[in-house]
Amino acid sequence: MTKPLRLGIAGLGTVGVGVIKIIQNKLSLLKARTGKQILISAVTAKSKTKDRGIDLSSYQWERDPVSLANREDIDVFIELIGGHEGAAKEAVEIAISKGKNVVTANKALLAHHGHELALKAEENGSILRFEAAVAGGIPVIKSLSEGLAGNSINRIMGVMNGTCNYILTRMESSGLSYEEVFSEANELGYLEADPNLDIGGIDAAHKLSILSSIAFGTEINFNGVELDGIDKITINDIHQAADMGFRIKLLGVSQMTSSGLEQRMSPCLVPTRSPLGQLEGGTNMIVIEGDQVGQIVLRGAGAGEGPTASAVVSDIIDIARGISLATFGQPAKTLKKASSSKSQTPAPYYLRMLLHDEPGALAKITKILSQFNVSIDRMRQYGHEDENAPVLIVTHEIKHEDLMTAIQELPNTQVLKAQPLAIRIEAV
Ligand code: HSE
């Protein structure tokens, strides 16, 4: 008789509970699809007594993740704890060292230690899978590493943090300020325990760095992601972008250039009519451009019990089916070091400034811009706020570093009331 696949689940939060529900409710479907019985041997979480609305009585309770990873009666260690250090890392390392397979939803762990974990897993004959780590229920890891494996990838773009997309689209639909919508998102429980992971773009950058590794055959380089969050975006920016036919998204872009791997996670203006521009609420979207397939758009729930558990279970099913792929699409030891490149690809920028309303103020600004080859495409001056004049400029295509140098010079004009804000306009 075929041996069952025995799981040990560490972490019984939203995702862990979702995984257990699928395994309990879809036993026969999973058996039909894998030819194996999938059973849970043991679980562990912070609280043994908390009511999670599921029956855990037939599983062994293990005292901590490391002990669970060490158990002889599990074939797959499912890590749903989170965090890139501590128990999650230690337990995954132990599971791999024991030759067990590992499924994780932990993007922070992979972004920081994915390469070394993949090397160890591949040395030890363990399978390390992480479909749930990027964009929740969207099967983007499988799409990149399997469905699109015959393509050279030109570019990956995406909205990979649902909370930021919720905040930005809710500001636009409600007219509320960033601070008001942030509080609303907090009350709804949308924010990570450390909200800066969401609004600072870190969570989304973790995900982008994982996708880059598979797409470009490079070692994960999370520190190479140019990172900027959404906390400086005002409701006026959102309205003014909309007036010009754009929406503001926290957008990840990754592409290989002649000077290295460019990875950016930052607020960008995208055309309202593009698929990315139309993305509402907490949904995620990943756009992949391959040399053979052209453009693929994947859209769906990036978080939540069902969608994330769906991704975790798809990895468990692959392991039950005996599918063993290189962790990041090719053997980890063959991945190249990614030489990270600062954004070289020129783009137009939206530039928001608040000037003293006095004769010659604008002339002083445009003089500096011209010195650094920043050419103005469109310009608007909005209704005055007291003695201040809000001025918006859309530039022609320019290199990011040239614009930043110009922006550093602008305060010398003595006509700025606040630090200018520049947002890239991305061709999508
Ligand atoms: N905080 C994340 C998001 C959850 O908002 O998308 C999934 O990583």
Residues whose N, C-alpha, C, O or C-beta is under 5 A from the ligand:
A	BS01	HSE	M160 N161 G162 T163 Y190 E192 D198 G302 A303
